[in-house]
Amino acid sequence: MKTMNISLTAVFKKVPEGYVAFVEELPGANTQGYTLDEARTNLEEAIQMVLEGNRMLSEEQPTENSFKESYHLALV
């Protein structure tokens, strides 16, 4: 499998039960943990699951109404 290096923005919020966490740029990558370290570990797993799910969807056979292309984006 090809290695992908990307930078994302993780947001952590302290709540009475511990921490909630999400990634601004990746909808669906969110989690929680009793400690900040647990929330970080869980967020890494959530990111991997979201990316893996998207990859699986992209591997489905294209239909007449779908196509794939490379897309490069530069954000400030």
LOKEVEX-81850 format. One line per field, with one value per residue: residue number from 1; residue in three letters; z, x, y of N, C-alpha, C, O, CB in turn. Coordinates in steps of 0.05 Angstrom, whole numbers, plus 5000, padded with zeros to 4 digits. Each point is the difference from the previous one (the first is absolute). Glycine has a CB too. Layout:
N
k: c(NUM_...);
r: c(ALA_...);
n.Z: c(Z_...);
n.X: c(X_...);
n.Y: c(Y_...);
ca.Z: c(Z_...);
ca.X: c(X_...);
ca.Y: c(Y_...);
c.Z: c(Z_...);
c.X: c(X_...);
c.Y: c(Y_...);
o.Z: c(Z_...);
o.X: c(X_...);
o.Y: c(Y_...);
cb.Z: c(Z_...);
cb.X: c(X_...);
cb.Y: c(Y_...);
# end
This chain:
76
k: c(1_2_3_4_5_6_7_8_9_10_11_12_13_14_15_16_17_18_19_20_21_22_23_24_25_26_27_28_29_30_31_32_33_34_35_36_37_38_39_40_41_42_43_44_45_46_47_48_49_50_51_52_53_54_55_56_57_58_59_60_61_62_63_64_65_66_67_68_69_70_71_72_73_74_75_76);
r: c(MET_LYS_THR_MET_ASN_ILE_SER_LEU_THR_ALA_VAL_PHE_LYS_LYS_VAL_PRO_GLU_GLY_TYR_VAL_ALA_PHE_VAL_GLU_GLU_LEU_PRO_GLY_ALA_ASN_THR_GLN_GLY_TYR_THR_LEU_ASP_GLU_ALA_ARG_THR_ASN_LEU_GLU_GLU_ALA_ILE_GLN_MET_VAL_LEU_GLU_GLY_ASN_ARG_MET_LEU_SER_GLU_GLU_GLN_PRO_THR_GLU_ASN_SER_PHE_LYS_GLU_SER_TYR_HIS_LEU_ALA_LEU_VAL);
n.Z: c(5000_4961_5059_4993_5026_5014_5037_5025_5029_5047_5016_5058_5018_5061_4994_5063_4965_5000_4964_4966_4960_4950_4962_4999_4956_5021_4994_5048_5042_5058_5045_5052_5025_5058_4971_4962_4990_4983_4958_4970_4993_4975_4955_4976_4993_4970_4954_4987_4992_4958_4964_4997_4980_4952_4980_4995_4964_4960_4990_4976_4942_4989_5001_4945_5056_5004_4972_5043_4989_5032_5040_5000_5051_4999_5059_5003);
n.X: c(5017_5029_5029_4946_5051_4936_5022_4941_4992_5007_4947_5027_4938_5032_4942_4997_5029_5063_5006_4945_5050_4971_5048_4978_5003_4952_4929_5012_5048_4955_5031_4980_5055_4977_5044_4999_5016_4941_4996_5052_4978_4946_5028_5033_4946_4971_5045_4994_4938_5003_5042_4969_4947_5029_5026_4944_4977_5049_4988_4937_5015_5010_4938_5006_5013_5071_5047_5042_5019_5053_4964_5061_4965_5049_4963_5025);
n.Y: c(4977_5044_5013_5040_5039_5023_5046_4975_5055_4947_5040_4975_5019_4989_4964_5001_4955_5029_5038_5008_4987_5029_4995_5067_4955_4954_5020_4956_5023_4994_4968_5013_4992_4994_5038_5048_4939_4984_5048_4979_4942_5019_5037_4951_4968_5047_5002_4939_5004_5047_4971_4944_5028_5028_4945_4972_5045_4993_4935_5013_4977_5067_4993_5019_5036_4993_5030_4984_5061_4990_5038_5033_5027_5046_4998_5059);
ca.Z: c(5000_4998_5024_4993_5022_4999_5025_5005_5025_5020_5020_5025_5019_5026_5010_5026_4997_4988_4976_4974_4980_4972_4980_4986_4971_4993_5013_5009_5017_5026_5020_5027_5018_5028_5003_4975_4985_4989_4978_4977_4989_4987_4976_4979_4990_4985_4975_4983_4992_4980_4974_4990_4989_4975_4981_4991_4982_4974_4985_4988_4971_4991_4984_4979_5012_5018_4990_5019_4989_5020_5007_5017_5012_5017_5019_5016);
ca.X: c(4983_5015_4999_4991_5006_4983_4997_4972_4996_4985_4988_4994_4984_4996_4972_5000_5006_5027_5006_4989_5020_4992_5018_4986_5000_4992_4974_4997_5022_4995_5003_5002_5017_5000_5024_5009_5015_4980_4986_5019_5002_4974_4997_5017_4984_4977_5009_5006_4975_4986_5015_4996_4973_4999_5016_4984_4979_5012_5008_4977_5000_4986_4975_4998_4996_5022_5027_5021_5021_5018_4992_5020_4989_5018_4985_5016);
ca.Y: c(5023_5025_5018_5027_5019_5024_5015_5006_5015_4986_5018_4985_5016_4988_4998_4986_4971_4996_5017_4994_5008_4997_5012_5020_4996_4973_4993_4973_4992_5011_4979_5010_4985_5008_5017_5013_4979_4981_5013_5002_4973_4993_5017_4988_4977_5011_5011_4977_4987_5017_4999_4973_4998_5015_4986_4977_5011_5009_4976_4988_5003_5024_4997_5021_5026_5007_4999_5008_5017_5011_5027_5013_5023_5016_5017_5019);
c.Z: c(5000_5025_4991_5025_4995_5027_5003_5027_5019_5021_5024_5019_5026_5008_5026_4998_4990_4978_4976_4980_4973_4983_4983_4970_4992_5014_5006_5017_5027_5020_5028_5015_5028_5005_4973_4983_4988_4977_4975_4986_4985_4975_4977_4987_4983_4973_4981_4990_4979_4973_4987_4987_4974_4978_4989_4981_4973_4983_4987_4970_4993_4984_4978_5011_5019_4985_5021_4985_5023_5006_5019_5010_5018_5017_5015_5029);
c.X: c(5018_4997_4992_5006_4983_4999_4970_4998_4982_4991_4993_4985_4997_4971_5001_5009_5028_5004_4984_5020_4989_5021_4984_4996_4988_4974_4999_5022_4997_5000_4999_5020_4999_5023_5007_5015_4981_4985_5018_5002_4974_4996_5017_4986_4976_5008_5006_4975_4985_5015_4998_4973_4997_5015_4984_4978_5011_5008_4976_5001_4985_4975_5001_4998_5023_5027_5020_5020_5018_4992_5021_4989_5020_4983_5018_4988);
c.Y: c(5025_5018_5028_5017_5025_5013_5007_5015_4984_5020_4982_5019_4985_5001_4985_4971_4995_5020_4991_5011_4996_5013_5019_4993_4973_4993_4970_4990_5014_4977_5013_4983_5010_5019_5012_4979_4980_5013_5003_4973_4992_5017_4989_4976_5010_5010_4977_4987_5017_4998_4972_4997_5015_4986_4976_5009_5008_4976_4985_5006_5025_4993_5021_5028_5008_4997_5008_5017_5008_5029_5011_5027_5013_5018_5018_5000);
o.Z: c(5013_5011_4979_5022_4980_5021_4982_5016_4994_5009_4997_5004_4999_4999_5007_5019_4998_5004_4996_5005_4995_5009_4988_4989_4976_5022_4984_5013_5004_4994_5003_4991_5004_5017_4979_4976_4977_4980_4978_4976_4978_4981_4977_4976_4979_4980_4976_4977_4980_4979_4976_4979_4981_4977_4976_4980_4979_4976_4985_4991_5009_4987_4998_4986_5015_4980_5020_4976_5023_4981_5021_4985_5016_4990_5006_5017);
o.X: c(5020_4978_5009_4991_5003_5005_4988_5019_4977_5015_4986_5007_4991_4987_5020_5012_5008_5000_4997_5014_4984_5017_4980_4979_4999_5000_5007_4998_5009_4994_4994_5008_4994_4998_4989_4996_5004_4995_4990_4999_5002_4988_4991_5000_4994_4986_4992_4999_4990_4987_4997_4997_4988_4992_5000_4994_4987_5004_5004_5010_4977_4998_5019_5004_4997_5003_4992_5005_4992_4993_5005_4989_5014_4986_5023_5010);
o.Y: c(5001_5002_5010_4994_5014_4987_5012_5000_4996_5017_4980_5023_4977_5021_4988_4989_4977_5024_4976_5020_4981_5016_4992_5004_4994_4988_4983_4979_5022_4977_5024_4979_5024_5018_4991_4999_4992_4986_4996_4998_4990_4990_5001_4997_4988_4996_5001_4991_4988_4997_4998_4988_4990_5000_4995_4987_4996_5003_4982_5020_5005_4979_5016_5019_5019_4986_5012_4997_5001_5015_4988_5015_4987_5017_4993_5014);
cb.Z: c(5011_4939_5044_4947_5025_4942_5016_4959_4981_4983_4968_4990_4962_5014_4946_4995_4994_5008_5022_5011_5036_5003_5012_5043_5021_4972_4991_4946_4956_4987_4965_5008_4957_4997_5059_5046_5054_5065_5056_5047_5059_5064_5053_5048_5061_5064_5047_5048_5065_5058_5043_5055_5065_5050_5047_5063_5061_5046_5046_5051_4985_5013_5041_4984_4981_5059_4933_5051_4939_5004_4973_4990_4982_4977_4998_4942);
cb.X: c(4943_5015_5027_4972_5044_4967_5060_4966_5028_5012_4996_5034_4984_5060_4961_4952_4944_4999_5049_4937_5053_4934_5050_5039_5041_5048_4971_4977_5022_4980_5032_4944_5036_4980_5028_5006_5035_5001_4983_5027_5030_4993_4999_5042_5021_4992_5028_5043_5006_4997_5035_5035_4995_5005_5042_5016_4988_5012_5034_4963_5025_5045_4955_4975_4954_4970_4991_4989_4980_5045_4946_5049_4940_5052_4942_5001);
cb.Y: c(4974_4996_4962_4989_4968_4992_5007_4958_5047_4940_5053_4947_5046_4992_5012_5042_5015_4927_5034_4981_5007_4983_4967_5030_5035_4999_5055_5013_4971_5062_4947_5037_4966_4940_4981_5047_5015_4991_5030_5039_4997_4998_5039_5018_4985_5016_5039_5002_4991_5034_5037_4994_5006_5042_5019_4990_5021_5039_5014_4985_4945_5046_4965_4947_4973_4998_4997_4960_5015_4954_5001_4963_4993_4981_4971_5014);
# end
